[in-house]
Amino acid sequence: MSAAAATGVPKIISPNSAPTIEAAAPVAWLISEGRVTVPEALAAMESRVAGIRAGTAAEAVWLVEHPPSYTAGTSARPDGLLDSRFPTYEAGRGGQWTYHGPGQRTAYVMLDLTRSHGGVAARDVRAFVHGLEEWMIRALDRFNVRGERREGRVGIWVQDRTAGTESKIGAIGVRVSRWVSWHGIALNVEPDLSHFGGIVPCGISNHGVTSLHALGVTATMEEVDSALRAAWEEVFGD
């Protein structure tokens, strides 16, 4: 069974093609097979965002995996990059340094924020970010993993019983251009956690990073996609 059939995602796009479909009322769910480089993703998102703003493209959630990469947000400091073992890119989103790689589900969320989406009010960036957090929390709950917010810390956190500490399982970094959102979330399913050692993830050095598999939840990427799709409807309503 293909990933699209398993997850209910209506269209598969290749890593080298932009997610372009005709405008429609529902948010389009798209998934790329293979690995999409960060520059390819940035170019595709920029094109889609322009189309959403012009009314020629549908809003979209685009699910990808990247090859090992480090991306710098607008608040990233040079000393946050500890070891440039992988390609580094300026992402243009908010936040600091983030790792992307195989086994991590990155979901790029491109919405027209001049209208409301489910319980997320229009023209309210804080409500949008809160909605992204709630989206991950509800998706994790489907695997009996309790994701939590932390005051002063971006992303979603879990109690890591193996390490006896709190660890980050999901990152959030967004950009809003004339009320159209891009970038989004990155949820750790089964990445190589040692790859995070090349950066100070999101500027936080005194807490670790974990994944579903590290917590003993051996979910497949297709199962995670299904959880994200179901949780999306609960939070964003479309």
C-alpha positions in Angstrom: 0.0 0.0 0.0 1.4 3.4 -0.9 1.9 6.1 1.8 -0.9 8.1 0.2 -3.3 5.2 0.5 -2.2 4.4 4.1 -2.6 7.9 5.4 -5.5 9.3 3.4 -3.2 11.9 1.8 -4.7 12.6 -1.6 -1.6 13.2 -3.7 2.1 12.1 -3.8 4.6 14.6 -5.2 8.2 13.9 -6.1 11.0 15.6 -4.1 11.8 17.9 -7.0 8.3 19.1 -7.7 6.4 21.9 -6.0 3.1 21.1 -4.4 0.9 22.7 -6.9 -2.8 21.9 -7.2 -5.9 23.9 -8.1 -7.4 26.1 -5.5 -10.1 24.4 -3.4 -11.9 25.1 -0.2 -10.4 22.2 1.9 -6.8 22.4 3.0 -4.8 20.1 0.7 -2.7 17.3 2.3 0.4 16.5 0.3 3.2 14.0 0.9 6.6 13.7 -0.8 8.2 10.4 -1.4 12.0 10.3 -0.9 13.9 13.1 0.7 13.3 16.8 -0.2 16.3 19.1 0.3 15.8 22.3 2.3 16.3 24.6 -0.7 13.8 22.6 -2.7 11.3 22.9 0.2 11.9 26.7 0.6 11.3 27.3 -3.1 8.2 25.1 -3.2 6.7 26.8 -0.1 7.5 30.3 -1.5 5.7 29.4 -4.7 2.7 28.0 -2.9 2.4 30.9 -0.5 2.4 33.3 -3.4 -0.4 31.3 -5.0 -2.5 31.2 -1.8 -2.2 35.0 -1.5 -3.2 35.4 -5.2 -6.1 32.9 -4.8 -4.7 30.5 -7.4 -3.5 27.8 -5.0 -5.2 25.9 -2.2 -3.9 26.1 1.4 -1.8 23.0 2.2 -0.1 20.8 4.7 2.9 19.3 3.1 4.6 16.3 4.7 8.3 15.7 3.9 11.5 14.1 5.1 14.8 15.9 4.6 18.3 14.6 4.2 20.4 15.5 7.3 20.5 19.3 7.5 20.8 22.1 10.0 18.6 25.2 9.5 19.0 28.6 11.1 16.0 30.7 12.1 16.0 34.5 12.3 17.1 34.3 15.9 20.0 31.8 15.4 23.3 32.7 16.9 26.6 31.5 15.3 27.6 29.8 18.5 24.5 27.6 18.3 26.1 25.7 15.5 28.6 23.4 17.3 29.6 21.1 14.4 28.7 21.7 10.8 28.8 18.1 9.9 25.7 18.5 7.7 24.7 21.2 5.2 23.4 24.4 6.9 20.8 26.7 5.6 19.1 30.0 6.5 15.5 29.1 6.7 13.9 32.5 7.2 11.5 31.2 9.8 11.3 32.2 13.4 13.5 30.5 16.1 17.0 29.3 16.3 18.9 26.2 15.1 17.0 23.1 14.1 18.0 19.7 12.8 16.1 18.0 10.0 16.7 14.5 8.8 15.4 11.0 8.0 13.0 9.6 10.5 11.6 13.0 11.3 8.3 14.1 10.0 8.4 17.7 8.9 5.0 19.2 8.2 4.9 22.5 6.3 1.7 24.4 7.0 0.6 27.0 4.5 -2.6 28.7 5.5 -4.5 31.9 4.8 -4.6 33.4 8.3 -7.0 36.1 7.3 -9.7 33.4 7.9 -10.3 31.2 10.9 -9.5 27.5 10.9 -11.6 25.5 13.3 -10.8 26.9 16.8 -7.9 29.0 15.5 -9.0 32.6 15.1 -8.2 34.7 12.1 -5.3 37.2 12.1 -3.9 35.8 15.4 -0.4 34.5 15.1 -0.3 33.4 18.7 -3.5 31.4 18.3 -2.0 29.8 15.2 1.2 28.8 17.0 -0.9 27.5 19.9 -2.9 25.5 17.4 0.3 23.9 16.0 1.3 22.9 19.5 -2.2 21.5 20.2 -2.0 19.6 16.9 1.2 17.8 17.9 0.0 17.2 21.5 -3.2 15.5 20.1 -1.2 13.5 17.6 1.1 12.2 20.3 -1.8 11.3 22.5 -2.9 8.8 19.9 0.3 6.9 20.8 -0.2 7.3 24.6 2.6 9.9 24.7 1.9 13.0 26.7 3.2 16.0 24.9 3.4 19.2 26.9 4.1 22.9 26.5 6.7 24.6 28.6 6.7 28.3 29.5 9.6 30.1 27.8 10.4 27.1 25.7 9.3 26.6 22.1 8.1 23.2 21.0 6.5 20.1 22.6 8.1 18.3 25.5 7.8 14.9 27.1 9.0 13.2 30.3 11.8 11.0 29.2 11.8 8.2 31.7 15.0 6.6 30.2 17.0 9.8 30.8 15.1 10.9 33.8 14.6 14.4 32.3 12.4 16.4 30.1 13.2 16.1 26.4 11.9 17.8 23.3 10.0 15.6 20.8 8.6 18.3 18.5 9.9 21.6 17.1 7.9 24.6 15.8 9.1 27.3 13.6 6.9 29.6 11.5 6.9 32.5 9.2 3.9 34.6 8.3 4.1 36.7 5.1 1.2 39.1 4.6 -1.0 36.7 6.6 -0.1 33.6 4.8 1.8 31.1 7.0 4.7 28.8 6.0 7.2 26.5 7.6 5.6 24.6 10.5 6.5 21.6 12.7 9.0 18.8 13.0 8.1 15.7 14.9 10.7 13.1 15.9 9.6 9.7 14.9 12.8 7.7 14.5 15.7 10.1 13.6 19.3 9.5 14.6 19.3 11.5 17.8 23.1 11.9 17.7 22.7 14.2 14.8 21.2 16.8 17.1 24.6 17.1 18.7 25.9 19.4 16.1 23.6 22.3 17.3 22.1 23.8 20.4 18.5 22.8 19.4 16.3 25.9 19.5 18.9 27.6 21.8 18.2 25.2 24.7 21.2 23.4 26.0 20.1 22.0 29.3 17.4 19.6 28.0 17.6 16.7 25.6 15.9 15.6 22.4 13.9 12.4 22.1 11.7 10.6 19.6 8.7 8.2 19.6 11.1 5.2 19.0 13.4 6.3 21.8 10.3 6.3 24.1 9.5 2.8 23.0 6.7 3.7 20.5 7.6 1.9 17.3 5.2 3.8 15.1 5.7 3.9 11.4 5.8 7.2 9.5 2.5 6.2 7.9 0.9 5.8 11.3 2.3 9.1 12.4 0.8 10.8 9.3 -2.6 9.3 10.1 -2.4 10.6 13.6 -1.4 14.0 12.3 -4.3 14.0 9.9 -6.9 13.1 12.5 -5.6 15.6 15.0 -5.5 18.3 12.4 -9.3 18.0 11.9 -9.8 18.3 15.7 -7.8 21.5 16.0 -8.0 23.3 12.6 -11.3 21.8 11.4 -10.5 21.4 7.7 
